Amino acid sequence: MGFAGAKAEAEQIKNELAAFLRDDLKLDFSTEKTLITHARTHKARFLGYDI
């Protein structure tokens, strides 16, 4: 998921998404694998690819 904004907002969205997945869809959310990455300074790793 891409997001342009402050890190605090990204963390809030991540928490809300985790709650939705857990409560509504009964899915687990891996906090170790779900990272907030700054796109200009770091690459995001997804399915073995650097994005």
mmCIF entry with sequence, helices, sheets and N, C-alpha, C, O atoms, coordinates in Angstrom:
data_MODEL
# 
_entry.id   MODEL 
# 
_entity.id                         1 
_entity.type                       polymer 
_entity.pdbx_number_of_molecules   1 
# 
_entity_poly.entity_id                      1 
_entity_poly.type                           'polypeptide(L)' 
_entity_poly.nstd_linkage                   no 
_entity_poly.nstd_monomer                   no 
_entity_poly.pdbx_seq_one_letter_code       MGFAGAKAEAEQIKNELAAFLRDDLKLDFSTEKTLITHARTHKARFLGYDI 
_entity_poly.pdbx_seq_one_letter_code_can   MGFAGAKAEAEQIKNELAAFLRDDLKLDFSTEKTLITHARTHKARFLGYDI 
_entity_poly.pdbx_strand_id                 A 
# 
loop_
_entity_poly_seq.entity_id 
_entity_poly_seq.num 
_entity_poly_seq.mon_id 
_entity_poly_seq.hetero 
1 1  MET n 
1 2  GLY n 
1 3  PHE n 
1 4  ALA n 
1 5  GLY n 
1 6  ALA n 
1 7  LYS n 
1 8  ALA n 
1 9  GLU n 
1 10 ALA n 
1 11 GLU n 
1 12 GLN n 
1 13 ILE n 
1 14 LYS n 
1 15 ASN n 
1 16 GLU n 
1 17 LEU n 
1 18 ALA n 
1 19 ALA n 
1 20 PHE n 
1 21 LEU n 
1 22 ARG n 
1 23 ASP n 
1 24 ASP n 
1 25 LEU n 
1 26 LYS n 
1 27 LEU n 
1 28 ASP n 
1 29 PHE n 
1 30 SER n 
1 31 THR n 
1 32 GLU n 
1 33 LYS n 
1 34 THR n 
1 35 LEU n 
1 36 ILE n 
1 37 THR n 
1 38 HIS n 
1 39 ALA n 
1 40 ARG n 
1 41 THR n 
1 42 HIS n 
1 43 LYS n 
1 44 ALA n 
1 45 ARG n 
1 46 PHE n 
1 47 LEU n 
1 48 GLY n 
1 49 TYR n 
1 50 ASP n 
1 51 ILE n 
# 
_struct_asym.id          A 
_struct_asym.entity_id   1 
# 
_struct_conf.conf_type_id            HELX_P 
_struct_conf.id                      HELX_P1 
_struct_conf.pdbx_PDB_helix_id       AA1 
_struct_conf.beg_label_comp_id       LYS 
_struct_conf.beg_label_asym_id       A 
_struct_conf.beg_label_seq_id        7 
_struct_conf.pdbx_beg_PDB_ins_code   ? 
_struct_conf.end_label_comp_id       ASP 
_struct_conf.end_label_asym_id       A 
_struct_conf.end_label_seq_id        23 
_struct_conf.pdbx_end_PDB_ins_code   ? 
_struct_conf.beg_auth_comp_id        LYS 
_struct_conf.beg_auth_asym_id        A 
_struct_conf.beg_auth_seq_id         7 
_struct_conf.end_auth_comp_id        ASP 
_struct_conf.end_auth_asym_id        A 
_struct_conf.end_auth_seq_id         23 
_struct_conf.pdbx_PDB_helix_class    1 
_struct_conf.details                 ? 
_struct_conf.pdbx_PDB_helix_length   17 
# 
_struct_conf_type.id          HELX_P 
_struct_conf_type.criteria    ? 
_struct_conf_type.reference   ? 
# 
_struct_sheet.id               AA1 
_struct_sheet.type             ? 
_struct_sheet.number_strands   2 
_struct_sheet.details          ? 
# 
_struct_sheet_order.sheet_id     AA1 
_struct_sheet_order.range_id_1   1 
_struct_sheet_order.range_id_2   2 
_struct_sheet_order.offset       ? 
_struct_sheet_order.sense        anti-parallel 
# 
loop_
_struct_sheet_range.sheet_id 
_struct_sheet_range.id 
_struct_sheet_range.beg_label_comp_id 
_struct_sheet_range.beg_label_asym_id 
_struct_sheet_range.beg_label_seq_id 
_struct_sheet_range.pdbx_beg_PDB_ins_code 
_struct_sheet_range.end_label_comp_id 
_struct_sheet_range.end_label_asym_id 
_struct_sheet_range.end_label_seq_id 
_struct_sheet_range.pdbx_end_PDB_ins_code 
_struct_sheet_range.beg_auth_comp_id 
_struct_sheet_range.beg_auth_asym_id 
_struct_sheet_range.beg_auth_seq_id 
_struct_sheet_range.end_auth_comp_id 
_struct_sheet_range.end_auth_asym_id 
_struct_sheet_range.end_auth_seq_id 
AA1 1 ARG A 45 ? PHE A 46 ? ARG A 45 PHE A 46 
AA1 2 TYR A 49 ? ASP A 50 ? TYR A 49 ASP A 50 
# 
loop_
_atom_site.group_PDB 
_atom_site.id 
_atom_site.type_symbol 
_atom_site.label_atom_id 
_atom_site.label_alt_id 
_atom_site.label_comp_id 
_atom_site.label_asym_id 
_atom_site.label_entity_id 
_atom_site.label_seq_id 
_atom_site.pdbx_PDB_ins_code 
_atom_site.Cartn_x 
_atom_site.Cartn_y 
_atom_site.Cartn_z 
_atom_site.occupancy 
_atom_site.B_iso_or_equiv 
_atom_site.pdbx_formal_charge 
_atom_site.auth_seq_id 
_atom_site.auth_comp_id 
_atom_site.auth_asym_id 
_atom_site.auth_atom_id 
_atom_site.pdbx_PDB_model_num 
ATOM 1   N N  . MET A 1 1  ? 0.851   -1.158  0.000  1.00 0.00 ? 1  MET A N  1 
ATOM 2   C CA . MET A 1 1  ? 0.000   0.000   0.000  1.00 0.00 ? 1  MET A CA 1 
ATOM 3   C C  . MET A 1 1  ? 0.897   1.221   0.000  1.00 0.00 ? 1  MET A C  1 
ATOM 4   O O  . MET A 1 1  ? 1.875   1.257   0.747  1.00 0.00 ? 1  MET A O  1 
ATOM 5   N N  . GLY A 1 2  ? 0.605   2.193   -0.791 1.00 0.00 ? 2  GLY A N  1 
ATOM 6   C CA . GLY A 1 2  ? 1.359   3.432   -0.814 1.00 0.00 ? 2  GLY A CA 1 
ATOM 7   C C  . GLY A 1 2  ? 0.610   4.529   -0.087 1.00 0.00 ? 2  GLY A C  1 
ATOM 8   O O  . GLY A 1 2  ? -0.619  4.588   -0.104 1.00 0.00 ? 2  GLY A O  1 
ATOM 9   N N  . PHE A 1 3  ? 1.382   5.398   0.554  1.00 0.00 ? 3  PHE A N  1 
ATOM 10  C CA . PHE A 1 3  ? 0.789   6.499   1.311  1.00 0.00 ? 3  PHE A CA 1 
ATOM 11  C C  . PHE A 1 3  ? 1.755   7.661   1.303  1.00 0.00 ? 3  PHE A C  1 
ATOM 12  O O  . PHE A 1 3  ? 2.949   7.467   1.531  1.00 0.00 ? 3  PHE A O  1 
ATOM 13  N N  . ALA A 1 4  ? 1.278   8.849   1.050  1.00 0.00 ? 4  ALA A N  1 
ATOM 14  C CA . ALA A 1 4  ? 2.092   10.061  1.100  1.00 0.00 ? 4  ALA A CA 1 
ATOM 15  C C  . ALA A 1 4  ? 1.614   10.899  2.269  1.00 0.00 ? 4  ALA A C  1 
ATOM 16  O O  . ALA A 1 4  ? 0.489   11.399  2.269  1.00 0.00 ? 4  ALA A O  1 
ATOM 17  N N  . GLY A 1 5  ? 2.471   11.050  3.260  1.00 0.00 ? 5  GLY A N  1 
ATOM 18  C CA . GLY A 1 5  ? 2.102   11.821  4.436  1.00 0.00 ? 5  GLY A CA 1 
ATOM 19  C C  . GLY A 1 5  ? 3.078   11.596  5.564  1.00 0.00 ? 5  GLY A C  1 
ATOM 20  O O  . GLY A 1 5  ? 4.145   11.010  5.380  1.00 0.00 ? 5  GLY A O  1 
ATOM 21  N N  . ALA A 1 6  ? 2.702   12.063  6.723  1.00 0.00 ? 6  ALA A N  1 
ATOM 22  C CA . ALA A 1 6  ? 3.565   11.966  7.897  1.00 0.00 ? 6  ALA A CA 1 
ATOM 23  C C  . ALA A 1 6  ? 3.629   10.531  8.413  1.00 0.00 ? 6  ALA A C  1 
ATOM 24  O O  . ALA A 1 6  ? 2.690   9.753   8.240  1.00 0.00 ? 6  ALA A O  1 
ATOM 25  N N  . LYS A 1 7  ? 4.755   10.192  9.052  1.00 0.00 ? 7  LYS A N  1 
ATOM 26  C CA . LYS A 1 7  ? 4.929   8.848   9.596  1.00 0.00 ? 7  LYS A CA 1 
ATOM 27  C C  . LYS A 1 7  ? 3.877   8.532   10.654 1.00 0.00 ? 7  LYS A C  1 
ATOM 28  O O  . LYS A 1 7  ? 3.409   7.398   10.743 1.00 0.00 ? 7  LYS A O  1 
ATOM 29  N N  . ALA A 1 8  ? 3.506   9.523   11.450 1.00 0.00 ? 8  ALA A N  1 
ATOM 30  C CA . ALA A 1 8  ? 2.479   9.301   12.478 1.00 0.00 ? 8  ALA A CA 1 
ATOM 31  C C  . ALA A 1 8  ? 1.158   8.886   11.836 1.00 0.00 ? 8  ALA A C  1 
ATOM 32  O O  . ALA A 1 8  ? 0.453   8.025   12.362 1.00 0.00 ? 8  ALA A O  1 
ATOM 33  N N  . GLU A 1 9  ? 0.825   9.494   10.706 1.00 0.00 ? 9  GLU A N  1 
ATOM 34  C CA . GLU A 1 9  ? -0.397  9.115   9.994  1.00 0.00 ? 9  GLU A CA 1 
ATOM 35  C C  . GLU A 1 9  ? -0.283  7.702   9.437  1.00 0.00 ? 9  GLU A C  1 
ATOM 36  O O  . GLU A 1 9  ? -1.243  6.933   9.483  1.00 0.00 ? 9  GLU A O  1 
ATOM 37  N N  . ALA A 1 10 ? 0.887   7.363   8.914  1.00 0.00 ? 10 ALA A N  1 
ATOM 38  C CA . ALA A 1 10 ? 1.110   6.018   8.381  1.00 0.00 ? 10 ALA A CA 1 
ATOM 39  C C  . ALA A 1 10 ? 0.968   4.980   9.487  1.00 0.00 ? 10 ALA A C  1 
ATOM 40  O O  . ALA A 1 10 ? 0.395   3.915   9.257  1.00 0.00 ? 10 ALA A O  1 
ATOM 41  N N  . GLU A 1 11 ? 1.474   5.267   10.674 1.00 0.00 ? 11 GLU A N  1 
ATOM 42  C CA . GLU A 1 11 ? 1.349   4.343   11.802 1.00 0.00 ? 11 GLU A CA 1 
ATOM 43  C C  . GLU A 1 11 ? -0.113  4.187   12.228 1.00 0.00 ? 11 GLU A C  1 
ATOM 44  O O  . GLU A 1 11 ? -0.548  3.090   12.578 1.00 0.00 ? 11 GLU A O  1 
ATOM 45  N N  . GLN A 1 12 ? -0.861  5.279   12.197 1.00 0.00 ? 12 GLN A N  1 
ATOM 46  C CA . GLN A 1 12 ? -2.281  5.223   12.543 1.00 0.00 ? 12 GLN A CA 1 
ATOM 47  C C  . GLN A 1 12 ? -3.047  4.367   11.536 1.00 0.00 ? 12 GLN A C  1 
ATOM 48  O O  . GLN A 1 12 ? -3.889  3.555   11.920 1.00 0.00 ? 12 GLN A O  1 
ATOM 49  N N  . ILE A 1 13 ? -2.757  4.548   10.257 1.00 0.00 ? 13 ILE A N  1 
ATOM 50  C CA . ILE A 1 13 ? -3.406  3.754   9.210  1.00 0.00 ? 13 ILE A CA 1 
ATOM 51  C C  . ILE A 1 13 ? -3.053  2.281   9.378  1.00 0.00 ? 13 ILE A C  1 
ATOM 52  O O  . ILE A 1 13 ? -3.915  1.413   9.239  1.00 0.00 ? 13 ILE A O  1 
ATOM 53  N N  . LYS A 1 14 ? -1.795  2.000   9.675  1.00 0.00 ? 14 LYS A N  1 
ATOM 54  C CA . LYS A 1 14 ? -1.352  0.620   9.888  1.00 0.00 ? 14 LYS A CA 1 
ATOM 55  C C  . LYS A 1 14 ? -2.122  -0.024  11.045 1.00 0.00 ? 14 LYS A C  1 
ATOM 56  O O  . LYS A 1 14 ? -2.556  -1.172  10.943 1.00 0.00 ? 14 LYS A O  1 
ATOM 57  N N  . ASN A 1 15 ? -2.290  0.715   12.138 1.00 0.00 ? 15 ASN A N  1 
ATOM 58  C CA . ASN A 1 15 ? -3.022  0.198   13.288 1.00 0.00 ? 15 ASN A CA 1 
ATOM 59  C C  . ASN A 1 15 ? -4.498  -0.039  12.966 1.00 0.00 ? 15 ASN A C  1 
ATOM 60  O O  . ASN A 1 15 ? -5.073  -1.048  13.377 1.00 0.00 ? 15 ASN A O  1 
ATOM 61  N N  . GLU A 1 16 ? -5.105  0.889   12.235 1.00 0.00 ? 16 GLU A N  1 
ATOM 62  C CA . GLU A 1 16 ? -6.512  0.735   11.853 1.00 0.00 ? 16 GLU A CA 1 
ATOM 63  C C  . GLU A 1 16 ? -6.698  -0.430  10.891 1.00 0.00 ? 16 GLU A C  1 
ATOM 64  O O  . GLU A 1 16 ? -7.684  -1.161  10.981 1.00 0.00 ? 16 GLU A O  1 
ATOM 65  N N  . LEU A 1 17 ? -5.757  -0.604  9.974  1.00 0.00 ? 17 LEU A N  1 
ATOM 66  C CA . LEU A 1 17 ? -5.819  -1.720  9.039  1.00 0.00 ? 17 LEU A CA 1 
ATOM 67  C C  . LEU A 1 17 ? -5.676  -3.051  9.785  1.00 0.00 ? 17 LEU A C  1 
ATOM 68  O O  . LEU A 1 17 ? -6.384  -4.011  9.481  1.00 0.00 ? 17 LEU A O  1 
ATOM 69  N N  . ALA A 1 18 ? -4.774  -3.108  10.748 1.00 0.00 ? 18 ALA A N  1 
ATOM 70  C CA . ALA A 1 18 ? -4.595  -4.322  11.546 1.00 0.00 ? 18 ALA A CA 1 
ATOM 71  C C  . ALA A 1 18 ? -5.878  -4.660  12.305 1.00 0.00 ? 18 ALA A C  1 
ATOM 72  O O  . ALA A 1 18 ? -6.265  -5.826  12.379 1.00 0.00 ? 18 ALA A O  1 
ATOM 73  N N  . ALA A 1 19 ? -6.530  -3.655  12.862 1.00 0.00 ? 19 ALA A N  1 
ATOM 74  C CA . ALA A 1 19 ? -7.780  -3.874  13.598 1.00 0.00 ? 19 ALA A CA 1 
ATOM 75  C C  . ALA A 1 19 ? -8.880  -4.374  12.660 1.00 0.00 ? 19 ALA A C  1 
ATOM 76  O O  . ALA A 1 19 ? -9.637  -5.274  13.022 1.00 0.00 ? 19 ALA A O  1 
ATOM 77  N N  . PHE A 1 20 ? -8.973  -3.800  11.465 1.00 0.00 ? 20 PHE A N  1 
ATOM 78  C CA . PHE A 1 20 ? -9.970  -4.234  10.486 1.00 0.00 ? 20 PHE A CA 1 
ATOM 79  C C  . PHE A 1 20 ? -9.739  -5.684  10.077 1.00 0.00 ? 20 PHE A C  1 
ATOM 80  O O  . PHE A 1 20 ? -10.676 -6.482  10.046 1.00 0.00 ? 20 PHE A O  1 
ATOM 81  N N  . LEU A 1 21 ? -8.500  -6.021  9.766  1.00 0.00 ? 21 LEU A N  1 
ATOM 82  C CA . LEU A 1 21 ? -8.194  -7.389  9.367  1.00 0.00 ? 21 LEU A CA 1 
ATOM 83  C C  . LEU A 1 21 ? -8.508  -8.376  10.488 1.00 0.00 ? 21 LEU A C  1 
ATOM 84  O O  . LEU A 1 21 ? -9.052  -9.453  10.241 1.00 0.00 ? 21 LEU A O  1 
ATOM 85  N N  . ARG A 1 22 ? -8.163  -8.004  11.721 1.00 0.00 ? 22 ARG A N  1 
ATOM 86  C CA . ARG A 1 22 ? -8.378  -8.879  12.868 1.00 0.00 ? 22 ARG A CA 1 
ATOM 87  C C  . ARG A 1 22 ? -9.866  -9.009  13.213 1.00 0.00 ? 22 ARG A C  1 
ATOM 88  O O  . ARG A 1 22 ? -10.376 -10.120 13.362 1.00 0.00 ? 22 ARG A O  1 
ATOM 89  N N  . ASP A 1 23 ? -10.550 -7.889  13.337 1.00 0.00 ? 23 ASP A N  1 
ATOM 90  C CA . ASP A 1 23 ? -11.925 -7.886  13.832 1.00 0.00 ? 23 ASP A CA 1 
ATOM 91  C C  . ASP A 1 23 ? -12.956 -8.269  12.776 1.00 0.00 ? 23 ASP A C  1 
ATOM 92  O O  . ASP A 1 23 ? -13.869 -9.048  13.052 1.00 0.00 ? 23 ASP A O  1 
ATOM 93  N N  . ASP A 1 24 ? -12.816 -7.727  11.571 1.00 0.00 ? 24 ASP A N  1 
ATOM 94  C CA . ASP A 1 24 ? -13.829 -7.952  10.545 1.00 0.00 ? 24 ASP A CA 1 
ATOM 95  C C  . ASP A 1 24 ? -13.565 -9.177  9.680  1.00 0.00 ? 24 ASP A C  1 
ATOM 96  O O  . ASP A 1 24 ? -14.489 -9.915  9.339  1.00 0.00 ? 24 ASP A O  1 
ATOM 97  N N  . LEU A 1 25 ? -12.301 -9.390  9.326  1.00 0.00 ? 25 LEU A N  1 
ATOM 98  C CA . LEU A 1 25 ? -11.980 -10.482 8.407  1.00 0.00 ? 25 LEU A CA 1 
ATOM 99  C C  . LEU A 1 25 ? -11.374 -11.700 9.096  1.00 0.00 ? 25 LEU A C  1 
ATOM 100 O O  . LEU A 1 25 ? -11.155 -12.733 8.464  1.00 0.00 ? 25 LEU A O  1 
ATOM 101 N N  . LYS A 1 26 ? -11.103 -11.574 10.406 1.00 0.00 ? 26 LYS A N  1 
ATOM 102 C CA . LYS A 1 26 ? -10.527 -12.669 11.193 1.00 0.00 ? 26 LYS A CA 1 
ATOM 103 C C  . LYS A 1 26 ? -9.200  -13.151 10.611 1.00 0.00 ? 26 LYS A C  1 
ATOM 104 O O  . LYS A 1 26 ? -8.942  -14.353 10.538 1.00 0.00 ? 26 LYS A O  1 
ATOM 105 N N  . LEU A 1 27 ? -8.366  -12.204 10.198 1.00 0.00 ? 27 LEU A N  1 
ATOM 106 C CA . LEU A 1 27 ? -7.052  -12.504 9.632  1.00 0.00 ? 27 LEU A CA 1 
ATOM 107 C C  . LEU A 1 27 ? -5.958  -12.006 10.564 1.00 0.00 ? 27 LEU A C  1 
ATOM 108 O O  . LEU A 1 27 ? -6.137  -11.030 11.293 1.00 0.00 ? 27 LEU A O  1 
ATOM 109 N N  . ASP A 1 28 ? -4.823  -12.693 10.527 1.00 0.00 ? 28 ASP A N  1 
ATOM 110 C CA . ASP A 1 28 ? -3.667  -12.269 11.312 1.00 0.00 ? 28 ASP A CA 1 
ATOM 111 C C  . ASP A 1 28 ? -2.876  -11.219 10.548 1.00 0.00 ? 28 ASP A C  1 
ATOM 112 O O  . ASP A 1 28 ? -2.865  -11.200 9.317  1.00 0.00 ? 28 ASP A O  1 
ATOM 113 N N  . PHE A 1 29 ? -2.218  -10.350 11.294 1.00 0.00 ? 29 PHE A N  1 
ATOM 114 C CA . PHE A 1 29 ? -1.434  -9.249  10.738 1.00 0.00 ? 29 PHE A CA 1 
ATOM 115 C C  . PHE A 1 29 ? -0.040  -9.352  11.332 1.00 0.00 ? 29 PHE A C  1 
ATOM 116 O O  . PHE A 1 29 ? 0.126   -9.214  12.544 1.00 0.00 ? 29 PHE A O  1 
ATOM 117 N N  . SER A 1 30 ? 0.960   -9.591  10.501 1.00 0.00 ? 30 SER A N  1 
ATOM 118 C CA . SER A 1 30 ? 2.336   -9.740  10.983 1.00 0.00 ? 30 SER A CA 1 
ATOM 119 C C  . SER A 1 30 ? 2.986   -8.369  11.128 1.00 0.00 ? 30 SER A C  1 
ATOM 120 O O  . SER A 1 30 ? 3.309   -7.718  10.134 1.00 0.00 ? 30 SER A O  1 
ATOM 121 N N  . THR A 1 31 ? 3.175   -7.938  12.370 1.00 0.00 ? 31 THR A N  1 
ATOM 122 C CA . THR A 1 31 ? 3.810   -6.641  12.598 1.00 0.00 ? 31 THR A CA 1 
ATOM 123 C C  . THR A 1 31 ? 5.296   -6.688  12.271 1.00 0.00 ? 31 THR A C  1 
ATOM 124 O O  . THR A 1 31 ? 5.893   -5.652  11.981 1.00 0.00 ? 31 THR A O  1 
ATOM 125 N N  . GLU A 1 32 ? 5.909   -7.884  12.313 1.00 0.00 ? 32 GLU A N  1 
ATOM 126 C CA . GLU A 1 32 ? 7.325   -8.000  11.963 1.00 0.00 ? 32 GLU A CA 1 
ATOM 127 C C  . GLU A 1 32 ? 7.554   -7.815  10.464 1.00 0.00 ? 32 GLU A C  1 
ATOM 128 O O  . GLU A 1 32 ? 8.582   -7.280  10.049 1.00 0.00 ? 32 GLU A O  1 
ATOM 129 N N  . LYS A 1 33 ? 6.606   -8.254  9.666  1.00 0.00 ? 33 LYS A N  1 
ATOM 130 C CA . LYS A 1 33 ? 6.755   -8.184  8.217  1.00 0.00 ? 33 LYS A CA 1 
ATOM 131 C C  . LYS A 1 33 ? 6.162   -6.914  7.615  1.00 0.00 ? 33 LYS A C  1 
ATOM 132 O O  . LYS A 1 33 ? 6.532   -6.528  6.507  1.00 0.00 ? 33 LYS A O  1 
ATOM 133 N N  . THR A 1 34 ? 5.267   -6.274  8.313  1.00 0.00 ? 34 THR A N  1 
ATOM 134 C CA . THR A 1 34 ? 4.603   -5.087  7.801  1.00 0.00 ? 34 THR A CA 1 
ATOM 135 C C  . THR A 1 34 ? 5.351   -3.857  8.292  1.00 0.00 ? 34 THR A C  1 
ATOM 136 O O  . THR A 1 34 ? 5.243   -3.465  9.453  1.00 0.00 ? 34 THR A O  1 
ATOM 137 N N  . LEU A 1 35 ? 6.109   -3.261  7.383  1.00 0.00 ? 35 LEU A N  1 
ATOM 138 C CA . LEU A 1 35 ? 6.993   -2.160  7.747  1.00 0.00 ? 35 LEU A CA 1 
ATOM 139 C C  . LEU A 1 35 ? 6.545   -0.858  7.113  1.00 0.00 ? 35 LEU A C  1 
ATOM 140 O O  . LEU A 1 35 ? 5.913   -0.847  6.056  1.00 0.00 ? 35 LEU A O  1 
ATOM 141 N N  . ILE A 1 36 ? 6.877   0.225   7.766  1.00 0.00 ? 36 ILE A N  1 
ATOM 142 C CA . ILE A 1 36 ? 6.689   1.554   7.202  1.00 0.00 ? 36 ILE A CA 1 
ATOM 143 C C  . ILE A 1 36 ? 8.052   1.977   6.661  1.00 0.00 ? 36 ILE A C  1 
ATOM 144 O O  . ILE A 1 36 ? 9.025   2.063   7.411  1.00 0.00 ? 36 ILE A O  1 
ATOM 145 N N  . THR A 1 37 ? 8.118   2.238   5.365  1.00 0.00 ? 37 THR A N  1 
ATOM 146 C CA . THR A 1 37 ? 9.381   2.530   4.692  1.00 0.00 ? 37 THR A CA 1 
ATOM 147 C C  . THR A 1 37 ? 9.297   3.871   3.987  1.00 0.00 ? 37 THR A C  1 
ATOM 148 O O  . THR A 1 37 ? 8.320   4.151   3.293  1.00 0.00 ? 37 THR A O  1 
ATOM 149 N N  . HIS A 1 38 ? 10.311  4.696   4.159  1.00 0.00 ? 38 HIS A N  1 
ATOM 150 C CA . HIS A 1 38 ? 10.379  5.975   3.456  1.00 0.00 ? 38 HIS A CA 1 
ATOM 151 C C  . HIS A 1 38 ? 10.869  5.707   2.033  1.00 0.00 ? 38 HIS A C  1 
ATOM 152 O O  . HIS A 1 38 ? 11.997  5.251   1.843  1.00 0.00 ? 38 HIS A O  1 
ATOM 153 N N  . ALA A 1 39 ? 10.042  5.982   1.049  1.00 0.00 ? 39 ALA A N  1 
ATOM 154 C CA . ALA A 1 39 ? 10.319  5.600   -0.336 1.00 0.00 ? 39 ALA A CA 1 
ATOM 155 C C  . ALA A 1 39 ? 11.508  6.324   -0.948 1.00 0.00 ? 39 ALA A C  1 
ATOM 156 O O  . ALA A 1 39 ? 12.145  5.788   -1.855 1.00 0.00 ? 39 ALA A O  1 
ATOM 157 N N  . ARG A 1 40 ? 11.816  7.501   -0.488 1.00 0.00 ? 40 ARG A N  1 
ATOM 158 C CA . ARG A 1 40 ? 12.943  8.236   -1.073 1.00 0.00 ? 40 ARG A CA 1 
ATOM 159 C C  . ARG A 1 40 ? 14.294  7.770   -0.552 1.00 0.00 ? 40 ARG A C  1 
ATOM 160 O O  . ARG A 1 40 ? 15.313  7.959   -1.217 1.00 0.00 ? 40 ARG A O  1 
ATOM 161 N N  . THR A 1 41 ? 14.314  7.165   0.625  1.00 0.00 ? 41 THR A N  1 
ATOM 162 C CA . THR A 1 41 ? 15.593  6.781   1.218  1.00 0.00 ? 41 THR A CA 1 
ATOM 163 C C  . THR A 1 41 ? 15.788  5.272   1.334  1.00 0.00 ? 41 THR A C  1 
ATOM 164 O O  . THR A 1 41 ? 16.921  4.823   1.510  1.00 0.00 ? 41 THR A O  1 
ATOM 165 N N  . HIS A 1 42 ? 14.733  4.480   1.242  1.00 0.00 ? 42 HIS A N  1 
ATOM 166 C CA . HIS A 1 42 ? 14.833  3.032   1.385  1.00 0.00 ? 42 HIS A CA 1 
ATOM 167 C C  . HIS A 1 42 ? 13.958  2.325   0.359  1.00 0.00 ? 42 HIS A C  1 
ATOM 168 O O  . HIS A 1 42 ? 12.990  2.885   -0.154 1.00 0.00 ? 42 HIS A O  1 
ATOM 169 N N  . LYS A 1 43 ? 14.325  1.088   0.077  1.00 0.00 ? 43 LYS A N  1 
ATOM 170 C CA . LYS A 1 43 ? 13.520  0.258   -0.819 1.00 0.00 ? 43 LYS A CA 1 
ATOM 171 C C  . LYS A 1 43 ? 12.574  -0.585  0.018  1.00 0.00 ? 43 LYS A C  1 
ATOM 172 O O  . LYS A 1 43 ? 12.913  -1.015  1.121  1.00 0.00 ? 43 LYS A O  1 
ATOM 173 N N  . ALA A 1 44 ? 11.392  -0.815  -0.518 1.00 0.00 ? 44 ALA A N  1 
ATOM 174 C CA . ALA A 1 44 ? 10.449  -1.729  0.113  1.00 0.00 ? 44 ALA A CA 1 
ATOM 175 C C  . ALA A 1 44 ? 10.632  -3.098  -0.534 1.00 0.00 ? 44 ALA A C  1 
ATOM 176 O O  . ALA A 1 44 ? 10.727  -3.195  -1.757 1.00 0.00 ? 44 ALA A O  1 
ATOM 177 N N  . ARG A 1 45 ? 10.680  -4.142  0.264  1.00 0.00 ? 45 ARG A N  1 
ATOM 178 C CA . ARG A 1 45 ? 10.846  -5.505  -0.240 1.00 0.00 ? 45 ARG A CA 1 
ATOM 179 C C  . ARG A 1 45 ? 9.480   -6.184  -0.260 1.00 0.00 ? 45 ARG A C  1 
ATOM 180 O O  . ARG A 1 45 ? 8.802   -6.259  0.765  1.00 0.00 ? 45 ARG A O  1 
ATOM 181 N N  . PHE A 1 46 ? 9.078   -6.680  -1.436 1.00 0.00 ? 46 PHE A N  1 
ATOM 182 C CA . PHE A 1 46 ? 7.776   -7.340  -1.585 1.00 0.00 ? 46 PHE A CA 1 
ATOM 183 C C  . PHE A 1 46 ? 7.920   -8.528  -2.507 1.00 0.00 ? 46 PHE A C  1 
ATOM 184 O O  . PHE A 1 46 ? 8.321   -8.376  -3.661 1.00 0.00 ? 46 PHE A O  1 
ATOM 185 N N  . LEU A 1 47 ? 7.597   -9.715  -2.009 1.00 0.00 ? 47 LEU A N  1 
ATOM 186 C CA . LEU A 1 47 ? 7.678   -10.959 -2.776 1.00 0.00 ? 47 LEU A CA 1 
ATOM 187 C C  . LEU A 1 47 ? 9.026   -11.138 -3.454 1.00 0.00 ? 47 LEU A C  1 
ATOM 188 O O  . LEU A 1 47 ? 9.108   -11.585 -4.598 1.00 0.00 ? 47 LEU A O  1 
ATOM 189 N N  . GLY A 1 48 ? 10.081  -10.783 -2.731 1.00 0.00 ? 48 GLY A N  1 
ATOM 190 C CA . GLY A 1 48 ? 11.441  -10.980 -3.242 1.00 0.00 ? 48 GLY A CA 1 
ATOM 191 C C  . GLY A 1 48 ? 11.926  -9.868  -4.162 1.00 0.00 ? 48 GLY A C  1 
ATOM 192 O O  . GLY A 1 48 ? 13.032  -9.961  -4.692 1.00 0.00 ? 48 GLY A O  1 
ATOM 193 N N  . TYR A 1 49 ? 11.137  -8.826  -4.366 1.00 0.00 ? 49 TYR A N  1 
ATOM 194 C CA . TYR A 1 49 ? 11.518  -7.720  -5.234 1.00 0.00 ? 49 TYR A CA 1 
ATOM 195 C C  . TYR A 1 49 ? 11.700  -6.446  -4.416 1.00 0.00 ? 49 TYR A C  1 
ATOM 196 O O  . TYR A 1 49 ? 10.977  -6.205  -3.448 1.00 0.00 ? 49 TYR A O  1 
ATOM 197 N N  . ASP A 1 50 ? 12.670  -5.640  -4.817 1.00 0.00 ? 50 ASP A N  1 
ATOM 198 C CA . ASP A 1 50 ? 12.846  -4.310  -4.219 1.00 0.00 ? 50 ASP A CA 1 
ATOM 199 C C  . ASP A 1 50 ? 12.041  -3.310  -5.018 1.00 0.00 ? 50 ASP A C  1 
ATOM 200 O O  . ASP A 1 50 ? 12.177  -3.204  -6.237 1.00 0.00 ? 50 ASP A O  1 
ATOM 201 N N  . ILE A 1 51 ? 11.201  -2.581  -4.311 1.00 0.00 ? 51 ILE A N  1 
ATOM 202 C CA . ILE A 1 51 ? 10.329  -1.610  -4.992 1.00 0.00 ? 51 ILE A CA 1 
ATOM 203 C C  . ILE A 1 51 ? 10.781  -0.214  -4.613 1.00 0.00 ? 51 ILE A C  1 
ATOM 204 O O  . ILE A 1 51 ? 10.194  0.769   -5.066 1.00 0.00 ? 51 ILE A O  1 
# 
